[in-house]
Amino acid sequence: MAKPCRSSSAALLFLLLPCIVSVQQADCAGEPLPSSQVLALLSWKSSLSSSPELRSWNNRTHPCSWAGITCVRVRQSRAVAGIVLPGAGIDGRLDRLNFSALPFLDTVDLSNNSLRGPVPASIASLSSRLSYLDVSRNWLSGEIPSEVGNLRRLTQLGLLYNNFTGRIPASIGNLTMLTVLSFHQNMLSGDIPRELGQLVRLQALQLSKNTLTGSIPASFGNLTQVQILHMYGNQLSGPMPPELGSLRNLEDLELAGNQLNGNIPASLANLTMLNIAYLYTNNLTGRIQEIGALSNLAVLDLSENLLSGSIPPSLGELTGLQYLAFDTNILEGSIPQSIGNLTGLNTLILSSNRIAGSIPSTIGSLTGLNTLVLSVNKIAGSIPSTIGNLTKLNCLSLYTNRIVGSIPQSIGNLDQLNILELYDNQIAGAIPSEMGNLINILALYLDGNTISGSIPAAFGNLTNMRNLTLFDNQLSGTLPREFANLTGMVRFNLGNNSVSGSFPSDVCKGGRLQMFVVGMNNLTGPVPASLRTCNSLTHIDISFNEFTGDISQQFGVYPHLIKANLRSNKLHGELTANWAASTTMIMFNAGENMITGRIPPELSKLTNLESLKLYSNFLTGDIPPEIGKLTKLYTLHLGNNQLLGPLPSHLGQLRNLQLLHVGLNKLSGQIPEELGRCNKLLSLYLNNNRLTGNLPGAIGNLVNLQIILDVSSNNLSGRLPQQIGNLAMLESLNLSHNQFEGGIPPIFSSMVSLRRLDVSYNNLEGPLPTGLHLQNVSVDWFIHNKGLCGNLTGFLPLCPATPYHQKGNKKSHSLMIAVLVPVGAVIGLTIVASIMFSYKKEKQQERVTTQIREVFSVWNFDGRLAFEDIVRATENFSDKYIIGMGGYGSVYKAHLQDGHQVAVKKLHPTEEEIDNERRLHDEIKILVKIRQRSIVKLYGFCSHPHYKFLVYDYMERGSLCAALKHEDLAKEMDWKIRVALVKDVAHALSYLHHDCSPPIIHRDIASNNILLDRNLKAHVSDFGTARILKPDSSNWSALAGTYGYIAPGM
């Protein structure tokens, strides 16, 4: 959420204060200026590369009449008293000015120029007179010289908007005459010196937007005259000192964007003159204190902290409030009725908390509101009809709550509304026709509810609308013909409803349409005609409808297209080379249509393509070898067509491929060895073709295969290669309906993840390898072979006593038994004695271990991790290991005994234990299905009577949100890195939406939920609010999460 512009009162001081300099100019003739002063000024001028305002500085005129120069009478002569040249276009170095030659200088204002270099230490020579020094808004650098502390007559010191580095000199504390001190927006570091507390005459102190660390000095409590105190945008830590409560003249307090922690001091209630309080983006905890005494408060922003408890009813006493933001905390309780007393409010933001209850009807008294944001809470009940009184509203955001009932008709009164966000609630009923009165609406989001009925014809009045999102509701009927009036639409999403009939042909008449999503409806007829020439399109989804027509005629050239989903319609015709013009495209899905002809080799120009799905059509011809140029592909699905010819060896160039499906075609020839280079494959389908030859050993290089390897229903022959045993992560292997012979290699027993093995209809013989962990075994997996046997009662006959391929001599066996039996008896007696000896010693420890292991269970847990190790590594979840806190849990950094670092997400215990359990199970259910490099890896889950936590891979650089607020790290993240981060997140989302079955919608892709590893690679995290769509869902996004941001799921 963007914050309003901060108070500019301190900056105005530096703008206006030069006006107080008034030196009467007398006739200068006969009153010469010392030559040393003239020489100092002319010498400095000569060093400047640009000085358009200094043309009057020459030997022909008296120096006291030069631009920006003021003089004072000193005995029978004159001396330079002031250099006042703000915004004079001066370009050069400040340290070239000989201050020592100008001993009578009282005022120096060189602000808003292009001065470079350091402030010279020689400026201390002006200690007897200099009272005003402003060199702000230049390019000055280096450290602030400690000698500045000698200028004891200074009343105003302005160094803001420069590039000063190093520490603030403690000697500044000597300038006890100072009323204004500003170091705003430099690169100063280190602690704030406590000596600044000696500046008891200060009225304005600006230390903001540096990289200052440490705590706020308690000595600041001495600054009782201060009116403006700015320290925002640093790295300050520790608690706010209670001594700040002594600053009774304070009007503007800005401490935002630091790392302050602890409670907000109760002593701040003494600041009765306070007008502005910005404390957002810190780590402040505890309850919001009773603040009714702060009667002059106009702006209060406590957002993005860890504040808890409820909103105090005394808030209603702050009748002068204009801006109130408590968003992104862990506040509970309900919105107090007294909020209706704040009739001067223009902005109210309470989003991303745990606020429950209903929206109070008294909110209708806030008739001056421009912005009302209550999203991402637990607000229930219906929207009060009094909301219609807020006729000045520009933004109304109530998304991701538990709001029920229908949209009140009175919402139609809000004719100034630009943004209306009601998505992800439980709103039912029809869309009121009165919403057609919202003639200034730009963005309307109603998705993720149970809204029914048809789209009102009155929507045709909303001609200014740019974004309309209605997906995932129960809308029905046909689109009104008035819908054709919305020619300025940029984003339109109607997915997952039951709307029928044809779609207006002029949807892109205005030429602005970028996103057109109508998937999962009952739409019929041709694709809207205007889409053919709609070259502004970036996303199109018409999937799961009954659109008809020739695909080569109904679609045009789209140079900006990113995703196209045409799946499951009745489109016919051939794919043309026009699609190759969409060079920005990353996903193309035309599966489940009636498309004929060949795959255009020109598709190889789509070098950004990551997912290509043309399955279940009537495509013929070869697979173009040019497909091998699409090196970013991670999904290639060409299954269930009539493709011919060999499997091109060029597919081996697709090193990022995770899914390859060419099954159910008429492919022939051998499986190319080059396929073994696709070592990121998770799933490989070659089934139901006419492939011949051996199964190449290179298949064993696909060590990341996890989901399935299916080569069934081909004409493959020969022995099964030993290398298949390398596929330790593989869960399903289908070799059926081929002509494989010989035995199943014993190394198959090392495939510890294998749960399904179908070798039926081959010529295999011999024993099934022992040690397999097959599940839900079927007799059909082994039938029609030569002589398979094994220890699978009811599925395979037992192997004979003399194993296949190991016929030995009976005498050898007898001799071996004669030797081994007595040796085995001796060893057995030794073991029994050892056990009896240690039984008592271990019994107690065994009982404790058993008790521990009985009270928690681990799902999908890495065997190297143990409950005890995590508790030990975090010292029983000590606060000092906390690296993040949120609404549902705390995250701890744990350094395990084996050297691994992990992040442990421990859920907060609440009264809603069942809800937490559900959230935890939901997150596990989702994450165990996810295998993608840009999604944070889940190691495991522990459920314990005292602890419930998830264990994730640790991301060294923290969240993207934190990184962008860290000045040094933000600078490191240049545009190349930032574009790469966007791509990482896009890969993760595309995987979740298109390669998980059923698809997974994250619902809160915000910078807080994107974590960075040590190499600044992005990883999506926090699936606590995710949603699994039904298997046939076509939606690309479920709008949820952070206010002012729409998750890029489209």
DAQUI-V89366 format. One line per field, one symbol per residue. phi: phi as a letter, one per 30 degrees, with the letter a starting at -180 (. if undefined). burial: + if it has 9 or more other C-alpha atoms within 8 Angstrom, else -. A space follows every 50 residues. Layout:
phi=???
burial=???
This chain:
phi=.dcdddecddddeddcdedddbcdccddeibdceedddddddddeddddb addcdddaddbdedcdeiccbbdbhcbcbdcbbbbdicidblcddddddd dbdcdcbbbcdhbbdbiddddddddcddbecbbbbdhbcdbidddddedd ddcecbbccdhbbdbicddddeddddddcbbbcehbbdbidddddddddd cecbbbcdhbbdbicdddddddddcdcbbcbdibbdbiddddddddddcd cbcbbdibbdbiddddddddddcdcbbcbdhbbdbicdddbddddcdcbb bcdhbbdbicddededdddcdcbbbcdhbbdbicddeddddddcdcbbbb dhbbdcicdddddddddcdcbbbbdhbbdcicddddeddddcdcbbbbdh bbdcicdddddddddcdcbbbbdhbbdbiddddddddddcdcbbbbdibb dbicdddddddddddcbbbbdibbdbicdddddddddcdcbbbcehbbdb iccedcecddicecbbbbeibbdbiddeddddcddddcbbbcdhbbdbjd ddccbccbdcdcbbbcehbbdbicdcdedddddcdcbbbbdhbbdcicdd ddeddddcdcbbbbdhbbdbidddddeddddcecbbbcdibbdciddddd dddddcdcbbbbdibbdbicddeddddddcdcbbccdhbbdbiddddded dddcebdabbcdhbbdbidddeddddddcdcbbccdhbbdbicdeededd ddcdcbbccdhbbdbjddedidcdbhdbdddbdhbdadbldbejcbdddd ecdeibdccddddddddddddddddddddddddddddceddcdddddddd ddddcbbcchcdddcbeddddddchhhdddcdcabbdcaccccbcdddjd cbccccdddbdcddddddddddddedddccbadcbedcdlbbcbecbbbc ccddcdciddeddddceddddddddddddddddedddddddddbccbddc cdiadbddccccddchcdbdbicdcdbcddecdcdcabdajddibceddd
burial=---------+---+---+---------+----++--++-++++++-++-- +-++--+---++++-++-++++----+++++++++++++++++++-++++ -++++++++++++++++++-+++++++-++++++++++++++++++++++ ++++++++++++++++++++++++++++++++++++++++++++++++++ ++++++++++++++++++++++++++++++++++++++++++++++++++ +++++++++++++++-++++++++++++++++++++++-+++++++++++ ++++++++++++++++++++++++++++++++++++++++++++++++++ ++++++++++++++++++++++++++++++++++++++++++++++++++ ++++++++++++++++++++++++++++++++++++++++++++++++++ +++++++++++++++++++++++++++++--+++-+++++++++++++++ ++++++++-+++++++++++++++++++++++-+++++++++++++++++ ++-++++++++++++++++++++++-+-++++++++++++++++++++++ +-++++++++++++++++++++++++++++++++++++++++++++++++ ++++++++++++++++++++++++++++++++++++++++++++++++++ +++++++++++++++++++++++++++++++++++++++++++++-++++ +++++++++++++++++++--+-+----+-+++-+--++++---+++++- --+---------+------------------------------------- ----++++--+-------+++-++------++--++--++++++++---- +++++++--------+--++-+++-++--+---+++-+++++++--++++ +++++-++++++++--+-++--+---++-+++-++-+++++++-++-+++ ++++++-++++++--++++++-+-++-++---+++-+++++++--++-+-
